[in-house]
């Protein structure tokens, strides 16, 4: 149940990002749900590999390169999905930052709704 609620909230967060920032657009709530799923899969499967491969650059930039990796995941998800578009890499960077902030708020709310269940 917790996973489904989090997925729905992240899809709504993606719609909020599209509403707040004109460089990101989402066609419908269904497209937002699919995009949230794809973003979750990319961040789970591909992001750790990219973080490991770019570790020297990440250390050299004091961790700021992780923002580039997040933006790349956001841009890649928009590139492979039809109802989710990002106008460029700069828009992907800002969109991924907004989406990450929403994700932090959602995780804090989920901890209040479902206490102690990890």
Biopython code that builds the backbone (N, CA, C, O; Angstrom):
import numpy as np
from Bio.PDB.StructureBuilder import StructureBuilder

atoms = [
    (1, "UNK", "N", (0.828, -1.194, 0.000)),
    (1, "UNK", "CA", (0.000, 0.000, 0.000)),
    (1, "UNK", "C", (0.871, 1.256, 0.000)),
    (1, "UNK", "O", (0.590, 2.224, -0.707)),
    (2, "UNK", "N", (1.941, 1.219, 0.813)),
    (2, "UNK", "CA", (2.835, 2.368, 0.912)),
    (2, "UNK", "C", (3.484, 2.673, -0.442)),
    (2, "UNK", "O", (3.629, 3.839, -0.810)),
    (3, "UNK", "N", (3.867, 1.649, -1.170)),
    (3, "UNK", "CA", (4.502, 1.824, -2.467)),
    (3, "UNK", "C", (3.551, 2.474, -3.472)),
    (3, "UNK", "O", (3.962, 3.339, -4.245)),
    (4, "UNK", "N", (2.296, 2.065, -3.464)),
    (4, "UNK", "CA", (1.308, 2.630, -4.394)),
    (4, "UNK", "C", (1.020, 4.090, -4.057)),
    (4, "UNK", "O", (0.915, 4.925, -4.955)),
    (5, "UNK", "N", (0.892, 4.397, -2.779)),
    (5, "UNK", "CA", (0.647, 5.781, -2.363)),
    (5, "UNK", "C", (1.833, 6.660, -2.750)),
    (5, "UNK", "O", (1.646, 7.770, -3.248)),
    (6, "UNK", "N", (3.051, 6.171, -2.525)),
    (6, "UNK", "CA", (4.240, 6.950, -2.880)),
    (6, "UNK", "C", (4.311, 7.168, -4.386)),
    (6, "UNK", "O", (4.662, 8.257, -4.840)),
    (7, "UNK", "N", (3.981, 6.147, -5.156)),
    (7, "UNK", "CA", (4.001, 6.252, -6.615)),
    (7, "UNK", "C", (2.995, 7.304, -7.090)),
    (7, "UNK", "O", (3.317, 8.128, -7.947)),
    (8, "UNK", "N", (1.791, 7.279, -6.544)),
    (8, "UNK", "CA", (0.769, 8.267, -6.917)),
    (8, "UNK", "C", (1.193, 9.680, -6.523)),
    (8, "UNK", "O", (0.969, 10.633, -7.270)),
    (9, "UNK", "N", (1.804, 9.809, -5.350)),
    (9, "UNK", "CA", (2.260, 11.128, -4.918)),
    (9, "UNK", "C", (3.416, 11.638, -5.779)),
    (9, "UNK", "O", (3.482, 12.833, -6.067)),
    (10, "UNK", "N", (4.317, 10.765, -6.190)),
    (10, "UNK", "CA", (5.403, 11.179, -7.072)),
    (10, "UNK", "C", (4.886, 11.554, -8.457)),
    (10, "UNK", "O", (5.431, 12.454, -9.096)),
    (11, "UNK", "N", (3.846, 10.877, -8.925)),
    (11, "UNK", "CA", (3.230, 11.261, -10.198)),
    (11, "UNK", "C", (2.594, 12.645, -10.074)),
    (11, "UNK", "O", (2.699, 13.467, -10.985)),
    (12, "UNK", "N", (1.940, 12.894, -8.950)),
    (12, "UNK", "CA", (1.362, 14.222, -8.717)),
    (12, "UNK", "C", (2.459, 15.271, -8.602)),
    (12, "UNK", "O", (2.278, 16.404, -9.048)),
    (13, "UNK", "N", (3.589, 14.914, -8.013)),
    (13, "UNK", "CA", (4.720, 15.836, -7.913)),
    (13, "UNK", "C", (5.262, 16.175, -9.292)),
    (13, "UNK", "O", (5.666, 17.311, -9.539)),
    (14, "UNK", "N", (5.274, 15.211, -10.179)),
    (14, "UNK", "CA", (5.723, 15.467, -11.550)),
    (14, "UNK", "C", (4.773, 16.430, -12.255)),
    (14, "UNK", "O", (5.213, 17.292, -13.016)),
    (15, "UNK", "N", (3.479, 16.288, -12.004)),
    (15, "UNK", "CA", (2.517, 17.246, -12.540)),
    (15, "UNK", "C", (2.738, 18.642, -11.943)),
    (15, "UNK", "O", (2.592, 19.646, -12.641)),
    (16, "UNK", "N", (3.083, 18.702, -10.677)),
    (16, "UNK", "CA", (3.374, 19.978, -10.028)),
    (16, "UNK", "C", (4.612, 20.634, -10.641)),
    (16, "UNK", "O", (4.628, 21.845, -10.863)),
    (17, "UNK", "N", (5.633, 19.848, -10.911)),
    (17, "UNK", "CA", (6.839, 20.373, -11.556)),
    (17, "UNK", "C", (6.492, 20.920, -12.935)),
    (17, "UNK", "O", (6.971, 21.986, -13.320)),
    (18, "UNK", "N", (5.667, 20.201, -13.674)),
    (18, "UNK", "CA", (5.258, 20.675, -14.996)),
    (18, "UNK", "C", (4.428, 21.951, -14.898)),
    (18, "UNK", "O", (4.495, 22.798, -15.789)),
    (19, "UNK", "N", (3.659, 22.098, -13.845)),
    (19, "UNK", "CA", (2.859, 23.307, -13.637)),
    (19, "UNK", "C", (3.742, 24.491, -13.248)),
    (19, "UNK", "O", (3.528, 25.609, -13.716)),
    (20, "UNK", "N", (4.732, 24.245, -12.396)),
    (20, "UNK", "CA", (5.581, 25.317, -11.894)),
    (20, "UNK", "C", (6.633, 25.771, -12.902)),
    (20, "UNK", "O", (6.973, 26.953, -12.949)),
    (21, "UNK", "N", (7.143, 24.857, -13.696)),
    (21, "UNK", "CA", (8.239, 25.187, -14.606)),
    (21, "UNK", "C", (7.833, 24.896, -16.049)),
    (21, "UNK", "O", (7.509, 23.755, -16.378)),
    (22, "UNK", "N", (7.846, 25.907, -16.910)),
    (22, "UNK", "CA", (7.359, 25.710, -18.288)),
    (22, "UNK", "C", (8.255, 24.840, -19.165)),
    (22, "UNK", "O", (7.820, 24.422, -20.237)),
    (23, "UNK", "N", (9.479, 24.553, -18.755)),
    (23, "UNK", "CA", (10.367, 23.717, -19.550)),
    (23, "UNK", "C", (10.047, 22.237, -19.464)),
    (23, "UNK", "O", (10.584, 21.435, -20.228)),
    (24, "UNK", "N", (9.179, 21.874, -18.540)),
    (24, "UNK", "CA", (8.768, 20.477, -18.355)),
    (24, "UNK", "C", (7.277, 20.402, -18.608)),
    (24, "UNK", "O", (6.511, 21.218, -18.097)),
    (25, "UNK", "N", (6.865, 19.420, -19.400)),
    (25, "UNK", "CA", (5.429, 19.247, -19.630)),
    (25, "UNK", "C", (5.063, 17.767, -19.541)),
    (25, "UNK", "O", (5.819, 16.884, -19.947)),
    (26, "UNK", "N", (3.875, 17.536, -18.993)),
    (26, "UNK", "CA", (3.336, 16.185, -18.835)),
    (26, "UNK", "C", (1.944, 16.190, -19.439)),
    (26, "UNK", "O", (1.137, 17.069, -19.136)),
    (27, "UNK", "N", (1.659, 15.219, -20.292)),
    (27, "UNK", "CA", (0.395, 15.188, -21.005)),
    (27, "UNK", "C", (-0.818, 14.901, -20.140)),
    (27, "UNK", "O", (-1.858, 15.538, -20.313)),
    (28, "UNK", "N", (-0.713, 13.967, -19.221)),
    (28, "UNK", "CA", (-1.855, 13.566, -18.404)),
    (28, "UNK", "C", (-1.345, 12.922, -17.118)),
    (28, "UNK", "O", (-0.143, 12.721, -16.940)),
    (29, "UNK", "N", (-2.281, 12.602, -16.226)),
    (29, "UNK", "CA", (-1.882, 11.936, -14.992)),
    (29, "UNK", "C", (-1.356, 10.532, -15.271)),
    (29, "UNK", "O", (-0.446, 10.061, -14.588)),
    (30, "UNK", "N", (-1.916, 9.871, -16.260)),
    (30, "UNK", "CA", (-1.410, 8.549, -16.645)),
    (30, "UNK", "C", (0.024, 8.616, -17.146)),
    (30, "UNK", "O", (0.848, 7.762, -16.819)),
    (31, "UNK", "N", (0.313, 9.638, -17.941)),
    (31, "UNK", "CA", (1.687, 9.828, -18.412)),
    (31, "UNK", "C", (2.609, 10.150, -17.242)),
    (31, "UNK", "O", (3.761, 9.717, -17.222)),
    (32, "UNK", "N", (2.108, 10.909, -16.267)),
    (32, "UNK", "CA", (2.905, 11.221, -15.084)),
    (32, "UNK", "C", (3.182, 9.961, -14.267)),
    (32, "UNK", "O", (4.273, 9.809, -13.718)),
    (33, "UNK", "N", (2.209, 9.061, -14.183)),
    (33, "UNK", "CA", (2.417, 7.806, -13.449)),
    (33, "UNK", "C", (3.486, 6.949, -14.126)),
    (33, "UNK", "O", (4.351, 6.379, -13.461)),
    (34, "UNK", "N", (3.417, 6.866, -15.452)),
    (34, "UNK", "CA", (4.420, 6.087, -16.186)),
    (34, "UNK", "C", (5.789, 6.748, -16.057)),
    (34, "UNK", "O", (6.796, 6.063, -15.882)),
    (35, "UNK", "N", (5.827, 8.078, -16.144)),
    (35, "UNK", "CA", (7.096, 8.792, -16.019)),
    (35, "UNK", "C", (7.690, 8.616, -14.629)),
    (35, "UNK", "O", (8.902, 8.447, -14.495)),
    (36, "UNK", "N", (6.861, 8.651, -13.594)),
    (36, "UNK", "CA", (7.354, 8.437, -12.230)),
    (36, "UNK", "C", (7.911, 7.025, -12.082)),
    (36, "UNK", "O", (8.926, 6.824, -11.414)),
    (37, "UNK", "N", (7.259, 6.060, -12.695)),
    (37, "UNK", "CA", (7.747, 4.684, -12.663)),
    (37, "UNK", "C", (9.085, 4.564, -13.383)),
    (37, "UNK", "O", (10.014, 3.942, -12.868)),
    (38, "UNK", "N", (9.189, 5.154, -14.570)),
    (38, "UNK", "CA", (10.432, 5.087, -15.337)),
    (38, "UNK", "C", (11.551, 5.823, -14.608)),
    (38, "UNK", "O", (12.684, 5.344, -14.571)),
    (39, "UNK", "N", (11.246, 6.981, -14.028)),
    (39, "UNK", "CA", (12.260, 7.702, -13.253)),
    (39, "UNK", "C", (12.745, 6.866, -12.067)),
    (39, "UNK", "O", (13.940, 6.831, -11.775)),
    (40, "UNK", "N", (11.829, 6.207, -11.401)),
    (40, "UNK", "CA", (12.208, 5.344, -10.288)),
    (40, "UNK", "C", (13.091, 4.187, -10.727)),
    (40, "UNK", "O", (14.069, 3.854, -10.059)),
    (41, "UNK", "N", (12.743, 3.576, -11.852)),
    (41, "UNK", "CA", (13.554, 2.472, -12.373)),
    (41, "UNK", "C", (14.939, 2.942, -12.800)),
    (41, "UNK", "O", (15.940, 2.285, -12.513)),
    (42, "UNK", "N", (14.993, 4.087, -13.491)),
    (42, "UNK", "CA", (16.294, 4.617, -13.907)),
    (42, "UNK", "C", (17.161, 4.970, -12.706)),
    (42, "UNK", "O", (18.360, 4.694, -12.697)),
    (43, "UNK", "N", (16.553, 5.579, -11.695)),
    (43, "UNK", "CA", (17.319, 5.952, -10.508)),
    (43, "UNK", "C", (17.748, 4.740, -9.692)),
    (43, "UNK", "O", (18.754, 4.791, -8.984)),
    (44, "UNK", "N", (16.999, 3.659, -9.786)),
    (44, "UNK", "CA", (17.353, 2.446, -9.058)),
    (44, "UNK", "C", (18.405, 1.620, -9.791)),
    (44, "UNK", "O", (19.313, 1.075, -9.163)),
    (45, "UNK", "N", (18.290, 1.525, -11.108)),
    (45, "UNK", "CA", (19.153, 0.631, -11.874)),
    (45, "UNK", "C", (20.362, 1.329, -12.501)),
    (45, "UNK", "O", (21.472, 0.801, -12.439)),
    (46, "UNK", "N", (20.171, 2.483, -13.092)),
    (46, "UNK", "CA", (21.234, 3.125, -13.862)),
    (46, "UNK", "C", (22.041, 4.136, -13.056)),
    (46, "UNK", "O", (23.249, 4.263, -13.259)),
    (47, "UNK", "N", (21.402, 4.843, -12.162)),
    (47, "UNK", "CA", (22.080, 5.904, -11.406)),
    (47, "UNK", "C", (23.265, 5.401, -10.582)),
    (47, "UNK", "O", (24.305, 6.060, -10.595)),
    (48, "UNK", "N", (23.174, 4.268, -9.859)),
    (48, "UNK", "CA", (24.350, 3.816, -9.103)),
    (48, "UNK", "C", (25.560, 3.517, -9.993)),
    (48, "UNK", "O", (26.700, 3.764, -9.599)),
    (49, "UNK", "N", (25.311, 2.991, -11.182)),
    (49, "UNK", "CA", (26.409, 2.711, -12.109)),
    (49, "UNK", "C", (27.055, 4.021, -12.560)),
    (49, "UNK", "O", (28.281, 4.127, -12.608)),
    (50, "UNK", "N", (26.233, 5.016, -12.889)),
    (50, "UNK", "CA", (26.769, 6.303, -13.309)),
    (50, "UNK", "C", (27.519, 7.008, -12.185)),
    (50, "UNK", "O", (28.547, 7.642, -12.424)),
    (51, "UNK", "N", (27.015, 6.901, -10.977)),
    (51, "UNK", "CA", (27.702, 7.515, -9.834)),
    (51, "UNK", "C", (29.064, 6.863, -9.632)),
    (51, "UNK", "O", (30.049, 7.548, -9.357)),
    (52, "UNK", "N", (29.121, 5.560, -9.764)),
    (52, "UNK", "CA", (30.392, 4.859, -9.600)),
    (52, "UNK", "C", (31.375, 5.211, -10.715)),
    (52, "UNK", "O", (32.560, 5.425, -10.456)),
    (53, "UNK", "N", (30.887, 5.271, -11.954)),
    (53, "UNK", "CA", (31.761, 5.587, -13.083)),
    (53, "UNK", "C", (32.271, 7.025, -13.042)),
    (53, "UNK", "O", (33.379, 7.301, -13.502)),
    (54, "UNK", "N", (31.486, 7.928, -12.502)),
    (54, "UNK", "CA", (31.877, 9.339, -12.475)),
    (54, "UNK", "C", (32.382, 9.771, -11.101)),
    (54, "UNK", "O", (32.400, 10.965, -10.799)),
    (55, "UNK", "N", (32.785, 8.832, -10.280)),
    (55, "UNK", "CA", (33.237, 9.151, -8.926)),
    (55, "UNK", "C", (34.397, 10.152, -8.900)),
    (55, "UNK", "O", (34.373, 11.065, -8.074)),
    (56, "UNK", "N", (35.405, 10.024, -9.760)),
    (56, "UNK", "CA", (36.476, 11.038, -9.720)),
    (56, "UNK", "C", (35.974, 12.454, -10.026)),
    (56, "UNK", "O", (36.392, 13.412, -9.375)),
    (57, "UNK", "N", (35.093, 12.588, -10.997)),
    (57, "UNK", "CA", (34.549, 13.905, -11.332)),
    (57, "UNK", "C", (33.672, 14.413, -10.188)),
    (57, "UNK", "O", (33.690, 15.601, -9.868)),
    (58, "UNK", "N", (32.919, 13.525, -9.583)),
    (58, "UNK", "CA", (32.065, 13.911, -8.461)),
    (58, "UNK", "C", (32.904, 14.388, -7.283)),
    (58, "UNK", "O", (32.558, 15.377, -6.636)),
    (59, "UNK", "N", (33.983, 13.707, -7.004)),
    (59, "UNK", "CA", (34.864, 14.140, -5.919)),
    (59, "UNK", "C", (35.536, 15.466, -6.252)),
    (59, "UNK", "O", (35.686, 16.326, -5.384)),
    (60, "UNK", "N", (35.939, 15.630, -7.503)),
    (60, "UNK", "CA", (36.600, 16.864, -7.923)),
    (60, "UNK", "C", (35.669, 18.068, -7.831)),
    (60, "UNK", "O", (36.110, 19.173, -7.515)),
    (61, "UNK", "N", (34.395, 17.860, -8.103)),
    (61, "UNK", "CA", (33.414, 18.955, -8.041)),
    (61, "UNK", "C", (32.705, 19.021, -6.696)),
    (61, "UNK", "O", (31.713, 19.733, -6.544)),
    (62, "UNK", "N", (33.214, 18.281, -5.728)),
    (62, "UNK", "CA", (32.651, 18.248, -4.372)),
    (62, "UNK", "C", (31.184, 17.832, -4.352)),
    (62, "UNK", "O", (30.394, 18.352, -3.564)),
    (63, "UNK", "N", (30.831, 16.906, -5.211)),
    (63, "UNK", "CA", (29.491, 16.349, -5.232)),
    (63, "UNK", "C", (28.515, 17.057, -6.153)),
    (63, "UNK", "O", (27.396, 16.579, -6.341)),
    (64, "UNK", "N", (28.904, 18.178, -6.727)),
    (64, "UNK", "CA", (27.974, 18.922, -7.585)),
    (64, "UNK", "C", (27.646, 18.184, -8.882)),
    (64, "UNK", "O", (26.612, 18.446, -9.496)),
    (65, "UNK", "N", (28.514, 17.266, -9.302)),
    (65, "UNK", "CA", (28.245, 16.514, -10.523)),
    (65, "UNK", "C", (27.038, 15.592, -10.362)),
    (65, "UNK", "O", (26.463, 15.151, -11.357)),
    (66, "UNK", "N", (26.649, 15.299, -9.129)),
    (66, "UNK", "CA", (25.452, 14.480, -8.908)),
    (66, "UNK", "C", (24.198, 15.177, -9.441)),
    (66, "UNK", "O", (23.246, 14.513, -9.849)),
    (67, "UNK", "N", (24.196, 16.509, -9.439)),
    (67, "UNK", "CA", (23.078, 17.240, -10.045)),
    (67, "UNK", "C", (22.999, 16.957, -11.540)),
    (67, "UNK", "O", (21.907, 16.846, -12.097)),
    (68, "UNK", "N", (24.143, 16.842, -12.184)),
    (68, "UNK", "CA", (24.184, 16.537, -13.617)),
    (68, "UNK", "C", (23.657, 15.125, -13.860)),
    (68, "UNK", "O", (22.930, 14.896, -14.826)),
    (69, "UNK", "N", (24.012, 14.190, -13.004)),
    (69, "UNK", "CA", (23.521, 12.816, -13.151)),
    (69, "UNK", "C", (22.005, 12.773, -12.966)),
    (69, "UNK", "O", (21.310, 12.093, -13.721)),
    (70, "UNK", "N", (21.483, 13.499, -11.960)),
    (70, "UNK", "CA", (20.030, 13.546, -11.762)),
    (70, "UNK", "C", (19.332, 14.147, -12.976)),
    (70, "UNK", "O", (18.294, 13.652, -13.412)),
    (71, "UNK", "N", (19.907, 15.217, -13.519)),
    (71, "UNK", "CA", (19.323, 15.843, -14.704)),
    (71, "UNK", "C", (19.374, 14.894, -15.896)),
    (71, "UNK", "O", (18.445, 14.868, -16.703)),
    (72, "UNK", "N", (20.432, 14.124, -16.015)),
    (72, "UNK", "CA", (20.537, 13.163, -17.113)),
    (72, "UNK", "C", (19.459, 12.083, -17.006)),
    (72, "UNK", "O", (18.889, 11.677, -18.019)),
    (73, "UNK", "N", (19.179, 11.619, -15.794)),
    (73, "UNK", "CA", (18.119, 10.629, -15.596)),
    (73, "UNK", "C", (16.761, 11.228, -15.967)),
    (73, "UNK", "O", (15.939, 10.570, -16.603)),
    (74, "UNK", "N", (16.536, 12.463, -15.570)),
    (74, "UNK", "CA", (15.285, 13.159, -15.866)),
    (74, "UNK", "C", (15.133, 13.345, -17.378)),
    (74, "UNK", "O", (14.059, 13.109, -17.932)),
    (75, "UNK", "N", (16.207, 13.765, -18.037)),
    (75, "UNK", "CA", (16.190, 13.995, -19.481)),
    (75, "UNK", "C", (16.007, 12.685, -20.241)),
    (75, "UNK", "O", (15.286, 12.640, -21.238)),
    (76, "UNK", "N", (16.656, 11.625, -19.775)),
    (76, "UNK", "CA", (16.528, 10.318, -20.421)),
    (76, "UNK", "C", (15.099, 9.787, -20.309)),
    (76, "UNK", "O", (14.562, 9.231, -21.268)),
    (77, "UNK", "N", (14.490, 9.956, -19.147)),
    (77, "UNK", "CA", (13.103, 9.514, -18.986)),
    (77, "UNK", "C", (12.182, 10.285, -19.920)),
    (77, "UNK", "O", (11.263, 9.709, -20.502)),
    (78, "UNK", "N", (12.422, 11.582, -20.066)),
    (78, "UNK", "CA", (11.599, 12.385, -20.973)),
    (78, "UNK", "C", (11.846, 11.996, -22.422)),
    (78, "UNK", "O", (10.946, 12.079, -23.258)),
    (79, "UNK", "N", (13.056, 11.575, -22.710)),
    (79, "UNK", "CA", (13.385, 11.203, -24.093)),
    (79, "UNK", "C", (12.723, 9.897, -24.517)),
    (79, "UNK", "O", (12.368, 9.742, -25.685)),
    (80, "UNK", "N", (12.552, 8.961, -23.596)),
    (80, "UNK", "CA", (11.994, 7.655, -23.963)),
    (80, "UNK", "C", (10.470, 7.591, -23.829)),
    (80, "UNK", "O", (9.853, 6.639, -24.306)),
    (81, "UNK", "N", (9.853, 8.592, -23.185)),
    (81, "UNK", "CA", (8.404, 8.573, -22.987)),
    (81, "UNK", "C", (7.719, 9.582, -23.885)),
    (81, "UNK", "O", (8.280, 10.636, -24.188)),
    (82, "UNK", "N", (6.507, 9.263, -24.312)),
    (82, "UNK", "CA", (5.786, 10.132, -25.235)),
    (82, "UNK", "C", (5.069, 11.283, -24.529)),
    (82, "UNK", "O", (5.089, 12.399, -25.047)),
    (83, "UNK", "N", (4.451, 11.071, -23.396)),
    (83, "UNK", "CA", (3.656, 12.102, -22.747)),
    (83, "UNK", "C", (4.423, 12.997, -21.796)),
    (83, "UNK", "O", (3.824, 13.834, -21.121)),
    (84, "UNK", "N", (5.738, 12.839, -21.727)),
    (84, "UNK", "CA", (6.585, 13.579, -20.800)),
    (84, "UNK", "C", (7.718, 14.201, -21.595)),
    (84, "UNK", "O", (8.542, 13.485, -22.165)),
    (85, "UNK", "N", (7.768, 15.541, -21.639)),
    (85, "UNK", "CA", (8.793, 16.213, -22.432)),
    (85, "UNK", "C", (9.540, 17.243, -21.591)),
    (85, "UNK", "O", (8.987, 17.854, -20.676)),
    (86, "UNK", "N", (10.797, 17.410, -21.929)),
    (86, "UNK", "CA", (11.662, 18.401, -21.310)),
    (86, "UNK", "C", (12.317, 19.168, -22.453)),
    (86, "UNK", "O", (12.807, 18.566, -23.408)),
    (87, "UNK", "N", (12.328, 20.511, -22.353)),
    (87, "UNK", "CA", (12.767, 21.321, -23.482)),
    (87, "UNK", "C", (14.279, 21.317, -23.698)),
    (87, "UNK", "O", (14.728, 21.653, -24.794)),
    (88, "UNK", "N", (15.060, 20.960, -22.723)),
    (88, "UNK", "CA", (16.512, 20.918, -22.877)),
    (88, "UNK", "C", (17.164, 20.442, -21.597)),
    (88, "UNK", "O", (16.490, 20.105, -20.624)),
    (89, "UNK", "N", (18.506, 20.420, -21.615)),
    (89, "UNK", "CA", (19.208, 19.911, -20.445)),
    (89, "UNK", "C", (19.085, 20.858, -19.252)),
    (89, "UNK", "O", (19.023, 20.407, -18.108)),
    (90, "UNK", "N", (19.048, 22.145, -19.507)),
    (90, "UNK", "CA", (18.847, 23.112, -18.422)),
    (90, "UNK", "C", (17.494, 22.930, -17.767)),
    (90, "UNK", "O", (17.366, 23.011, -16.546)),
    (91, "UNK", "N", (16.482, 22.684, -18.589)),
    (91, "UNK", "CA", (15.147, 22.417, -18.056)),
    (91, "UNK", "C", (15.137, 21.107, -17.276)),
    (91, "UNK", "O", (14.443, 20.988, -16.266)),
    (92, "UNK", "N", (15.901, 20.129, -17.741)),
    (92, "UNK", "CA", (15.996, 18.861, -17.012)),
    (92, "UNK", "C", (16.665, 19.063, -15.663)),
    (92, "UNK", "O", (16.284, 18.431, -14.678)),
    (93, "UNK", "N", (17.667, 19.945, -15.612)),
    (93, "UNK", "CA", (18.347, 20.219, -14.351)),
    (93, "UNK", "C", (17.403, 20.873, -13.344)),
    (93, "UNK", "O", (17.327, 20.451, -12.190)),
    (94, "UNK", "N", (16.689, 21.900, -13.786)),
    (94, "UNK", "CA", (15.746, 22.577, -12.887)),
    (94, "UNK", "C", (14.585, 21.654, -12.530)),
    (94, "UNK", "O", (14.160, 21.608, -11.376)),
    (95, "UNK", "N", (14.072, 20.920, -13.516)),
    (95, "UNK", "CA", (12.976, 19.984, -13.253)),
    (95, "UNK", "C", (13.376, 18.891, -12.280)),
    (95, "UNK", "O", (12.591, 18.518, -11.407)),
    (96, "UNK", "N", (14.592, 18.371, -12.422)),
    (96, "UNK", "CA", (15.032, 17.317, -11.502)),
    (96, "UNK", "C", (15.237, 17.864, -10.090)),
    (96, "UNK", "O", (14.991, 17.155, -9.114)),
    (97, "UNK", "N", (15.681, 19.103, -9.972)),
    (97, "UNK", "CA", (15.818, 19.714, -8.650)),
    (97, "UNK", "C", (14.456, 19.872, -7.980)),
    (97, "UNK", "O", (14.292, 19.544, -6.806)),
    (98, "UNK", "N", (13.482, 20.378, -8.735)),
    (98, "UNK", "CA", (12.132, 20.538, -8.191)),
    (98, "UNK", "C", (11.526, 19.183, -7.824)),
    (98, "UNK", "O", (10.900, 19.040, -6.774)),
    (99, "UNK", "N", (11.715, 18.196, -8.691)),
    (99, "UNK", "CA", (11.182, 16.857, -8.449)),
    (99, "UNK", "C", (11.846, 16.222, -7.221)),
    (99, "UNK", "O", (11.183, 15.521, -6.457)),
    (100, "UNK", "N", (13.146, 16.462, -7.029)),
    (100, "UNK", "CA", (13.844, 15.938, -5.857)),
    (100, "UNK", "C", (13.324, 16.564, -4.567)),
    (100, "UNK", "O", (13.156, 15.874, -3.561)),
    (101, "UNK", "N", (13.071, 17.875, -4.597)),
    (101, "UNK", "CA", (12.519, 18.543, -3.416)),
    (101, "UNK", "C", (11.143, 17.968, -3.090)),
    (101, "UNK", "O", (10.831, 17.709, -1.927)),
    (102, "UNK", "N", (10.330, 17.773, -4.117)),
    (102, "UNK", "CA", (9.013, 17.161, -3.904)),
    (102, "UNK", "C", (9.155, 15.749, -3.331)),
    (102, "UNK", "O", (8.391, 15.353, -2.450)),
    (103, "UNK", "N", (10.133, 14.992, -3.832)),
    (103, "UNK", "CA", (10.366, 13.647, -3.326)),
    (103, "UNK", "C", (10.765, 13.633, -1.862)),
    (103, "UNK", "O", (10.356, 12.744, -1.116)),
    (104, "UNK", "N", (11.565, 14.618, -1.440)),
    (104, "UNK", "CA", (11.961, 14.712, -0.033)),
    (104, "UNK", "C", (10.741, 15.001, 0.840)),
    (104, "UNK", "O", (10.574, 14.412, 1.908)),
    (105, "UNK", "N", (9.893, 15.916, 0.372)),
    (105, "UNK", "CA", (8.669, 16.240, 1.123)),
    (105, "UNK", "C", (7.749, 15.020, 1.192)),
    (105, "UNK", "O", (7.165, 14.740, 2.238)),
    (106, "UNK", "N", (7.623, 14.304, 0.089)),
    (106, "UNK", "CA", (6.775, 13.110, 0.052)),
    (106, "UNK", "C", (7.324, 12.038, 0.997)),
    (106, "UNK", "O", (6.555, 11.396, 1.712)),
    (107, "UNK", "N", (8.636, 11.839, 1.005)),
    (107, "UNK", "CA", (9.223, 10.841, 1.909)),
    (107, "UNK", "C", (8.981, 11.202, 3.373)),
    (107, "UNK", "O", (8.711, 10.328, 4.196)),
    (108, "UNK", "N", (9.080, 12.497, 3.695)),
    (108, "UNK", "CA", (8.810, 12.930, 5.073)),
    (108, "UNK", "C", (7.341, 12.713, 5.430)),
    (108, "UNK", "O", (7.026, 12.294, 6.544)),
    (109, "UNK", "N", (6.447, 12.996, 4.489)),
    (109, "UNK", "CA", (5.018, 12.776, 4.736)),
    (109, "UNK", "C", (4.700, 11.287, 4.860)),
    (109, "UNK", "O", (3.875, 10.896, 5.685)),
    (110, "UNK", "N", (5.341, 10.470, 4.056)),
    (110, "UNK", "CA", (5.112, 9.023, 4.119)),
    (110, "UNK", "C", (5.579, 8.458, 5.458)),
    (110, "UNK", "O", (4.988, 7.515, 5.983)),
    (111, "UNK", "N", (6.630, 9.033, 5.996)),
    (111, "UNK", "CA", (7.116, 8.595, 7.300)),
    (111, "UNK", "C", (6.115, 8.927, 8.394)),
    (111, "UNK", "O", (6.010, 8.196, 9.379)),
    (112, "UNK", "N", (5.380, 10.017, 8.235)),
    (112, "UNK", "CA", (4.338, 10.387, 9.192)),
    (112, "UNK", "C", (3.088, 9.519, 9.026)),
    (112, "UNK", "O", (2.428, 9.163, 10.003)),
    (113, "UNK", "N", (2.777, 9.186, 7.767)),
    (113, "UNK", "CA", (1.562, 8.389, 7.498)),
    (113, "UNK", "C", (1.775, 6.931, 7.886)),
    (113, "UNK", "O", (0.915, 6.314, 8.515)),
    (114, "UNK", "N", (2.931, 6.385, 7.506)),
    (114, "UNK", "CA", (3.266, 4.985, 7.781)),
    (114, "UNK", "C", (4.481, 4.944, 8.691)),
    (114, "UNK", "O", (5.580, 4.676, 8.206)),
    (115, "UNK", "N", (4.337, 5.198, 9.995)),
    (115, "UNK", "CA", (5.516, 5.245, 10.874)),
    (115, "UNK", "C", (6.121, 3.864, 11.085)),
    (115, "UNK", "O", (5.418, 2.872, 11.275)),
    (116, "UNK", "N", (7.440, 3.836, 11.046)),
    (116, "UNK", "CA", (8.167, 2.613, 11.375)),
    (116, "UNK", "C", (8.123, 1.500, 10.358)),
    (116, "UNK", "O", (8.667, 0.427, 10.618)),
    (117, "UNK", "N", (7.511, 1.697, 9.228)),
    (117, "UNK", "CA", (7.444, 0.647, 8.211)),
    (117, "UNK", "C", (8.382, 1.011, 7.073)),
    (117, "UNK", "O", (8.076, 1.893, 6.270)),
    (118, "UNK", "N", (9.501, 0.348, 7.001)),
    (118, "UNK", "CA", (10.474, 0.612, 5.936)),
    (118, "UNK", "C", (10.509, -0.529, 5.026)),
    (118, "UNK", "O", (11.263, -0.519, 4.052)),
]
sb = StructureBuilder()
sb.init_structure("model")
sb.init_model(0)
sb.init_chain("A")
sb.init_seg("    ")
for serial, (resi, resn, name, xyz) in enumerate(atoms, 1):
    if name == "N":
        sb.init_residue(resn, " ", resi, " ")
    sb.init_atom(name, np.array(xyz, "f"), 0.0, 1.0, " ", f" {name:<3s}", serial, name[0])
structure = sb.get_structure()
